[in-house]
């Protein structure tokens, strides 16, 4: 397709990122290129080193010893507690068989942990969730440190898993990286119906038996949860950033097309190693254009707020510095093109059927809002990602994707999007810096000015709700929820209570130095507020009854009390956050983690 000149605002943001990152990126590329120029790693290993690596490889031993064909490392986040990751059980054997057919080999380099926020939501284990991203990056680093691989295949889908794997892929940027998705589960109980059942449970209208039946009807089989939260945003991101094969993100598990894409992804990893003539090291794919394209995709789809944390951490691993102002500037010029739950009634299967990512990429390139020339692992560049995969007479082929939306209630062109901007706003003021996602928030709720009620634990918010204490407009502040305080858990389990209050006609909002959810919805939520209260940030100076203004239209978050600036920050007893469910082992993470505005990273 013809590439439209790049939008001037996208061009400016890209140039600003490039200039800001110049020193760090130059050093990074020098290290990547130096490692790549040494040639295939196995050639530098002693015979004893290699013998250990190949001892159990059976029929692949001869090919490994010959060192003439690529050896691909598989880093897998498989477990069968995560529905999204359960399909990965069979991937290694499929991959090895596919590579043998072309004379290449593969080995499972290592496994990385993969926890489910859906299981730990509102529980103590959620305090390990954000830190698991950095653990995954470290674990993948250990797996690849054996230095016997010419490329890596990364098997991961969900919330912290993909960002952690990208951090590792960037760190080992001298070898190519291909990400293999597993796809979303088929549609079950509609997400809006599930949400209504949760609200009824919160108000005591139904019991746990009815709630459990609804939850099981929604989360019912293998694959990613079908709402547009962090897991599915990750999959979109990998396609927009060129780390997936075109059109592979939202193909259901255990289907012939899904299996064909897995095998082709393995073959493609072998094709782009330094042993061939199409070398595409991950460090060169992950440049500033790729990250800008990811930001554009985030805004156009109304994606997860968790990526506001993860993208800066991923970028830093590739020597690129992102700032909240980049998110804000791109959101201003990228229209919201999709309505997928919680921003609509459709799920990701409906979105995919309506034209999905291929339609969006076509439209965004045609409007000059994407770097069409960005290097990718599949095709020549992102311009080839308007194509979608098909099985034609049993053979995998790519054909041009939808050129028109097949359902304009779900997916629209850039010219007639659901909103003129991406719905993510930077917030600044005397309460610090944070973000708010407004793509699902009604316009009349974009500005909330009300007295605050301050809490230090989300459980206390639920107790106050059950006691009927919220009877007037209220901004609920849940502080000491940042990465240093308790690992920055999601507060998504407060959604039913806050939604009920809003449905009763009250003006309500949430302000926190913690996270809300990748599925942040209809209640205004100022999240990731930094500096966090545990570091003496401004939220620690708030008192019950203070008037606060949250203005998503102008990007303001401020306390209106005249003496606010002179108050002494309160402290909190955080000792309970240090024990139980493994929290003891993460004390060093809480001590060394960076600010939320910089990605809340530990390892970069």
N, C-alpha and C positions, 0 to 999 in steps of 0.2 A: 504494500500500500504506500501511497505518497505520504511523506512525513511533513507535517506542518511545522514552520519555525517555532522554536521553543517560546512559550509564554515568558514575557519579560520578568514577571515576579518569580517564576520558578528559576529562571536564569540567575536572578539576583541572589536568591537564597542559596543556590548551588555555589556561586562564586564566593559568597560570604563563608559558607562551610569550608570551601577549598582554602581560602585565605587563613581562616582561623586554625585550620588543621595542618598547615603547610609543614611546620617543623616536625610534628609528630608523625605525619603521614610519610614524609621523606625518609625518616629513620626506619619506619616500618617497612617500606618497600625495599630499602637497602638490605634489610635482614632477609626478607622474603626472597629477593632475587639472588642474594648470595647463597642461600640454602638450595635454591632451584638450580643454580649453575653448577653445583657439585655433582649433579646427575642423580640417577636412581639410587636410593638410599642403600639398597641391599648390596650394591657393589662395594660399599665401604665397610661391611661387616666381616669380622673374622669367621672362619669356617665353624668354629665352636658356637659363635653367636647364631649363625644360620641353622646349624644342626638342631639347636634347641627350638628354634622357631618352626622348623618343618617336621619335627619328629612324629607328630600325630597326623600328618596330612595325607597319608595313604597314596591314592592314585595321582595326587597333585605334586608329589615330591619331585619328580623329574623336572617338571616345568618350573618349579620354584628354584631348584638348584641351577638350572640353565640360565636364569636371570634375563632371558630375552623377551619375555612376555610380561604384561602388567600384573601386579599382585594388588588386589583391592582390599583395603581394610574396612570391615563392617563394624560400625559403632551403633549398638542397639539399645533402645530404651524399653525393650519388650518386658511386659509383665501382663498377667491376665486378670489383674484387678482393675486396670484402666481399660474400659471398653474400646477406647481409641487405639490402644497399643496391642490388644490381644491378637489382631491379625498378623502382627510381626512374627509370631511363633514360627511360621513356615518360610519366612523370607530368606534366611541364610541358605537353606538348601536350594531354594529356587535360584538364588543369585549364583551360587557356586556352579550349578548345572548350566546355567545360561553362559557363564564365562568360560567354562570348559569347551563349549562349542566353538568359541573363537580363539582357543588356545591360551586364555588368560586364567588366572586363579583368584580366589578370594578366601580370606580368613576372618573369623569373628575376632576383631581386635580387642573388644571388651564391651561390657555392659555398663550402663549408667542408670542411676536411680530415676524413678518417675513416679511422683506422688500425684494424687488426685485432689484438687481443691474442693471438688464436690463431696468427697468423703470427709475432709477435714474442716469444712465450712463451719465456723462457730465453735470449733474444738481447739484444744491446746496444740495439736499437731499443725494447725495452720500457721503457727509462729515459725515453723521451719520452711514454709512454702517458698517464700521469696529467696531465701538463702539456698534452697535446693538448686536454683539456677546456677550459682557459682560452683556448687558441688558437682553438678553435671559437667560444667566446663572443665573442672579439675580432673574428674574421672575420665572424660574423653581424652584429656591430655595425657594421662597415664597410659591409656589404651594405645595411643598413637606414638608414644615415646619409644616403642620398640624399634621404630625406624625401619620397618620392613615393607612399607606400603608406597605405592606409586600414585594412589588416589584413595579417597575415603567415601564410603556411602554412609549416610546418617539416617537412622531410622527413629524418628520421633515426631510427635504431633502436638502434644498438649502444652499447657500454660508456660511453665518455666523450662520445659524440655528443649523446645526448638531454640529459644534464645541462648540457653547454655551451650547447645551444640554449635550454634553459629559462632559463639565466642571461641570455642575450640577450633572450629574450621578456620577462623581468621588467624588464630595463633599459629596454626599449622598451614599458613597461607601459601606455602611453597608447593603444596600438592593440591590437585583439584578436589572439589567437594560437590557431591550430588546428594540432594535430600530426597528421600522416597516417602511419600505420604501413604496413609492407609485408607483414607476416605471417611465420610460421615456415615453413621448408621442410617438405615432407612427411616422414614418418617413414622412417628408414633402419635401419642396423644399430643395435640397441638400445644405449643408452649404457652399461649395465652390462657388456655383452659387450665393448664397445670398451675399457672400463676394465680388464677382465681381460687383454686382449691387451697393453695398455700395461705391466701388471705383469709379464707373462711376458717382455716385451722388456727391462724393467729388470733382471731376474735372468738374462738371457742365454739363456732357454729357446727363444726364437724370434729370427729375424733381422729386418733392416729391411724386407725384401720383404713378410713377413707383416704387420708393423706398418703399412706403407703401405697395404696392401689393406684393412685394417680401418678405418683413418682415412678413406679415400676412400669406403668403404661407409657411413660415418656422416655425413660432410659431403659430400653428393652432389648438391645442386641449389640453385636460388635460394631465398632466405629465411633467416630467423634460425636459428642452431643450435638444435636441439630440446631441449637440456637447460635446466634452470631456473637459468641464470647471470645475469649483469648485463643482457645485452641483453633477455631476456624479462622480467626484473624491471622494467626501464625501461618496457616496454610496459604491464605491470600498473599501474605507478605513474601513467602518463599517464591511464589510465582512472579509477583511484581519485581522482586529482586533478582530473578533469573536463576534461582537455585533448584527449582523443580523443572521437570519437562513441561512443555506447554500443555495446558488443559488438564493436568493430572490431579489437581488439588481436591476436587469434590466428586470423584468417582467412587461409588460405594465399594466396600470391602467384599472380597470373595466373589468377584464377578470376573468373567473372562477379560474384560477390558482392563480392570484393575491389575490382574496378573500380567497381562501383556505390557503394561506400563512399567511394572516392577522389573521385568526382565530387560526392557529397553533401557531403563535407567542404569542398570548394572553395565550393560554393553556401552552405554554412553560414557560412563566413568572410565572405562578402559580406553575408549577412543581419544579422550582429552588429556591423557597422561603425557609426560615428557618423552615416552618411548614412541609416540606417534608424531604426526605432523600438525596437530591441532591442540597444542598445549594450552590449557586454560586454568592456571593455578587460582585457587580461591582468593588469594590476596589481591589479584587483579580484577576479579569479578566483583568483589566487595569494595567498590570505590564510592566516591561521593555521589555519583549518578545513581547507583543502586540504592543507596539509602534515601535519596530524595524521591526516587520512584516508590520506595516502600512507604514513605510519608504520604505521598499522593494517594496511594491505594488505601491507606488507613483512613484518610479523610473522605474519599469518594464512597467508601463502603460503610462509614459510620462505625469503625472498628473499635476494638477493646482499648480502654484507657490504660490497661497494664502495659501496652506497648510504649507508652510515654516513658515508662521506666526501662523497658528492655531495649528499645532502639538505641539510646545513648550508650548503654553498656556494650551492646553488640558492636556499635560503631567504634567505640574506644579501642576495642580489641583489634580493629583494623586500622588504627591510627587516625581515626576521624572523630572530630569533636562536634556533637550536636548540642543544641540549646533549646529550651522551651520556646524561644522566639522563632525558631525554625518551624516548629509545629504550628504556631499561631499564624505565621505569615503564609504558610502553605494552605492551612485551613481557610484562610480568607479568600483564596482564589479558586479553590477546588470545590465544585458543587457536590452535594450529597446525591448520589445516583441510585442508591439501593435502600430498600426498606425490608430488613430482615429482623426477626425478633431479637431483642426487645424494641427495636425501632419500627416494627410492623408485625403483621400476623404470619408472614411467610417464614419457612425455615430454609436452611442452606440448600436442601434438595430442590425446593421450589426456585430458589435463586439461580441455581445451576441450570435448571431446565429452561428458565426464562432467557438464557443467553450467557449468564454468569460472567466470569472473569475475562473471557475472550471478547465479549461485547464491550465490556468496560475498558479494556486495554485499547481496543480499536478506537473507541470514542475519545479517550483521553489523549492518545497519540494524535488523533485528528484535530484535537483542540489545542495542541501544543503544550499539554500539561504533563507529559512524560518524556524522559530521555529515551527516545526510541533506539538510539545508537548504543545503549548500555550493553556491555558484554554479558552473556548468559551462558549457562551450561548446555542449553538446547537451542538449536537454530543459530543463525548468525549473530543476532542481537535481539533486544526486546521486541523489535518490530515483527518478529516471527511468532510472537506469543498471541497474535490474533487467531492463530490456528488451533483447532481442537482435534483430539485423537478420535479415530473411529476404527473399528474392526471391520474390514471389508474383505469378504471371502477368507476370513480367518487371519488376515494380515493386518498389522498395525500400520495405519497411515494417518497423516495429518491433513485436514481439509480446512478451508476458511470457516471460521465460526460465524455465529449469528451477526448479521449486519444491521438488524433491527431488533428491538426488544420484543420478546414474545409474550410479555405481560407487563404493561406499564404501571400496574399497581405495585410491582416488586422492583422493577429495574427500568431506569429511564436514561435517555441520552444526556450529554452534558448540557445541552441548550435548554432542556426543560426538566432539570433535576428537581428533586423533592425540596431542596433548599439551595440557596446560592453559595453556601459555604459548607465546609465539612463538619461543622458542629463541635469542634474542639477549641476551647478558648483558654489562653493563659490568663491567670488571675494574679494580680499584684496589689499590694497595699500594706498597711501597717500590721497586717497579720501574717505577712510573708508572701511567698510565691507558691502557686499551685495550678491545678488545671480543673476544668469542668467540661463534661461531655453533655451537650444540649441537643443532640440530634433527635432524641426521643422525648425531650422536655417541651411541654406546651409553651408557646411564646409568652403567655401571660405569667409564666412562672420563672422567666429568665432573670427577673429582679425580685429579690426577697430582702426586706428590711424588717427585722423582728428581734425581740429579746432572745438571748441564748440560754440554753440549759446545758451545763457542762458535766460531762461524764469521763471517767477514766477506764471504763470497762463496758464493752457492748452488752454484756449480760445485764448491767444496771439499767440500760436503756429499755430493754425488754421488760424488766421488772416494773419500771415506771409506767410503761405502756399498759401493762396488765392491771396496774393499780388505778388506771384512769387519770393519770396526772397531767396528760397533755390535752388541754381544753381550749387553748388559744394558739395563735400563730407563734411558731417556735423555730429557731435554728438550733438543731441538736449538734453539739460539739463533742466529739469523741477524740480526746487527745491522749498523748503517751502511747500512740499506736504506730510510731515511726520505726524505721529499721534498727536504730540503736536501742529503742525502748524494748521492743518485743518481736522484732523481725518483720514488722509491717504486715500484719494479717489482713486479708480481705474482710470487709464488714458487710458482705452481701446478705448475710442472714438477717440484717435489719430491714431489708427491703419490704417484706410483707407489712411490718408495723408502720413504717413511714408511708407506705402506699395507702394503708387504711386511713391514716390521719389526713392525708391529702384528699382522699375520696370523701371524707367527711366535711370538706370545704375549708379546711385550715391551710394556711400558707406554711409549708414546712421545707426545710433544707437540712442537709448534713454538711458539716465542716470537720475535716479530720486531717491529721498528719499521717494517717494510714491509707489503705487502699479501699475502694468500694468493690468493684468487680469488673471483669471484662464484659459483663452483661449489664453495666450501669444503665438504668432505664429512665422512668418518668419523673423521679424525684430529683430535684437539683442537688448536686453533690460536689462540693469543693474538696478535692482530694489531693494527696501527696503534698500537703502544705509544708513548706520548708523555709527556714530551719525548723526541725521538729521540736516538740515540747521538751523531750528528754535532753536536748542540748541547749535548753534555755530559750527556745524560740518563742515568738510572740503569743502563740496559742496558750502558753503557760501563764500569761498575764490576764487571761479572760476570767470573769466572774459571772455567776448566775445572774441573769437580768440585764447584762450589758446589751446595748443595741448594736447590732452588726448589720452591715450592708453587703450582700452578695449580688453583684451586678455583672451578669454574664454578657450583657450587651456592650459594656465598656471595659470589661476585664478588671473590675475592682473588687477587692476583698478587704474590708476594713472595719475596725471597731470605731464607733462614733463617740465613745466616752472621752471627755476632755483630759482626764488624768491617766489615760491608758499607757502612754509612753513612759511615765515615771514609776509605774508599779514594779514591784519585785516579783520575778517569775516564781510560781509555786514549784515544788518538787513532788515527786510521787514515789511511793514505795514500790519498786519494780522487782523485788526479790522473788515474787511468785512466778515471774516470767523466766526464771533461770533454771527451773527444775521440772522434770516430768516430760514424758514423750520425747526424750532425746534432747531437750533444750539445754541440758548441761553441756553438751558437746559443742554448742554453738556460741558460747560466750565470746570466743575470740572473734567471731563474725560480728557480733553486736558491737564489740569495741572498735573494730576497724572499718566498718562499713561507711561508704560515702553518702553524701546527701541524695535525697530522692530526686532532686532536680538534675543530678548528674548520673542517674541510673541506679543509685543505691547499690553500687558494685563493691565487691570485696577483692576480687582477683585481678582487676585491671585498674 
